Structure formats: structure tokens, C-alpha cells
Amino acid sequence: MKRHERPYGCTFLTCNKTFGSKNDWKRHENSQHFQLETWRCDEERPEGGACAKVCYRKQTFQEHLSKEHQISDTAPVNEKLETCRIGRNCQARFWCGFCTKLVDLKKKGLDAWTERFDHIDDHFMGRHNWPKQGIQDWIPVDSDKPKGDSPSDVPAGKEGHDSGPDPSGSGSPSGTSPDPSGGSSADAMILGTDRPGSPKRKHSSGDENSRPQKQVKTATNVETTIYCVSHIFERLNV
């Protein structure tokens, strides 16, 4: 497979980075993202479809079941607490956005995390007679829509591409660096060329006023010299 095809994508909702190899994708999610202990509600909504409410505390999830789904008896609540639970870094089970369900893991620890990647990779590659799917088809754990349909803060055509972990550790979805001045590169170019009274060509030193100041100083010296010479000639002619 050619790396430029970039068939792998980050499965986290707000990250749009894509990758050319399975190892690059795994390295990114391992270093830039952390899966907290989570409960994802699987109750059906009256209008259809799963509730998909995500809670990060057991008590919050219990309150959600009681208020939104009128489930308050101990036995049903305990069953939901178990079947809807995703462990830290996907221990015990993980959410598969292609299967659109929680998948039980057979392994534990780091092996369980690897098992998760292998399962999702099978979807990306279309193994086991599964249709080959892209990250745009993935439904994140904290959403009910595919990533291709979800609104994103990243403008069209600006999705982040990465071949490894973000060296800054910021995990920025766009994979771009903001302009230090707080504006875009285009704004900086406009200010540098269209500012009234500024020279048309910008000097490498970055100081746009260096040349005008030097010219003014030179002109003053010339005027002073001419004045002194004229004054001497006037005194000689007297």
C-alpha cells in the first residue's frame, strides 16, 4: 500500500489527522489521546436510534438513566453500568464506530489496546468480508453521527495530516501552527506591503524604518554642509 493514500484516521471526535500506515496511526493515538472511563448509553430514543449519551462518572450515568429513561431499579441499573462501560484506555471493551456497538475484548492491559487497533484496522482494510471503510464513516464514541457528517472547526481542505505524534504534544486537530502575531500569514503579508508610507520592498533585517531614517540623517548633513560653505563665501565677499 502506498503511504500517500493515507487510509488511517484518528478515531477521536475533534481530531482530523490521517496517516499512511497503521504504526503511525497507533503511535498518534497512543501519544496524543487518552480514553477515560466512560459510559455510553445504548437505550433507544423515542424518535429512533441509540441515545448515545456519554458520561464520565458512574453517578452521572445513573442519574441519566433515571431522568431520561426512567430506569431506577437496582438490577437494571447495575446491568447498564456493566454493559455500557468502557474502561480506561478501552479495557474490558471498546467502542467500535464501524460496528456501532461496544466490543468485548479478550485480552488485558497493553494487549487489549493492541486488540482494539487490530479490530479497527480490519475495518479500514476490509478484512473478514467486511466492507472497506474510511474514517469519514466512523461514528465517535461521543457522537451519533459519522465523522464525515459531523461539523468540524477545521475548514474544508485543511484537515491535519501526520506521520507520527505531534512533537508539540498539543494534539492540534489542524496540524498547523498559528501565526505568532495572532493573525494569519496572509494578514502579515498585507500589512507588510500595503501599509501607507512603507517601502515597497521589505529588507531582510525586518526593520522597515531603517532606510528612511538613514536617508533623513544624510540629507540633514548635506544641508548643514552647504549652509556652512555658503556662509564662508559670503564672509569672503564682504
VENQUIQUI-V736581 format. One record per backbone hydrogen bond with DSSP energy under -1.0 kcal/mol. CO is the residue of the C=O (numbers start at 1). NH is the residue of the N-H. E is the energy in kcal/mol with one decimal. If there is no record, write none. Layout:
co = [CO CO]
nh = [NH NH]
e = [E E]
This chain:
co = [2 3 8 12 17 18 19 21 22 23 24 25 26 27 28 29 35 38 39 41 43 45 49 53 55 57 58 59 60 61 62 63 64 65 65 73 74 75 76 77 78 79 80 84 86 87 91 91 92 94 96 96 101 103 108 109 110 111 112 113 114 115 116 117 118 119 120 121 122 122 123 127 134 135 136 138 140 146 146 155 160 166 179 184 185 186 187 188 189 190 195 203 207 209 210 211 212 213 214 215 216 217 218 219 220 221 222 223 224 225 226 227 228 229 230 231 232 233]
nh = [5 6 19 15 10 162 8 25 26 27 28 29 30 31 32 33 89 86 55 52 51 48 45 41 39 61 62 63 64 65 66 67 68 69 71 77 78 79 80 81 82 83 84 40 38 90 87 93 105 103 100 101 96 94 111 113 114 115 116 117 118 119 120 121 122 123 124 125 126 127 133 130 137 138 148 147 143 149 150 158 18 169 182 188 189 190 191 192 193 194 198 206 210 213 214 215 216 217 218 219 220 221 222 223 224 225 226 227 228 229 230 231 232 233 234 235 236 237]
e = [-1.5 -1.4 -2.7 -1.4 -2.3 -2.0 -1.9 -1.9 -2.7 -2.7 -2.0 -2.2 -2.5 -1.8 -2.7 -1.3 -3.4 -3.6 -2.5 -1.8 -2.9 -1.8 -3.0 -2.9 -2.6 -2.0 -2.3 -2.4 -2.0 -2.4 -1.9 -2.7 -2.6 -1.0 -2.4 -2.1 -2.8 -2.0 -2.2 -2.6 -1.3 -2.8 -2.2 -2.1 -2.7 -2.0 -1.7 -2.1 -2.9 -3.3 -1.8 -1.2 -2.4 -2.0 -1.1 -1.4 -2.1 -2.1 -1.9 -1.8 -2.5 -2.0 -2.3 -2.6 -1.7 -1.0 -2.2 -2.4 -1.0 -2.4 -1.9 -2.0 -2.2 -1.1 -2.2 -2.5 -1.5 -1.4 -1.3 -2.0 -1.0 -1.7 -2.3 -1.9 -2.0 -2.2 -2.4 -1.7 -1.2 -2.5 -1.8 -1.7 -1.1 -1.8 -1.6 -2.3 -2.2 -2.0 -2.2 -2.4 -1.9 -1.8 -2.1 -2.1 -2.2 -2.3 -2.5 -2.0 -2.1 -2.3 -2.4 -2.1 -1.8 -2.2 -2.1 -1.6 -1.9 -2.0]
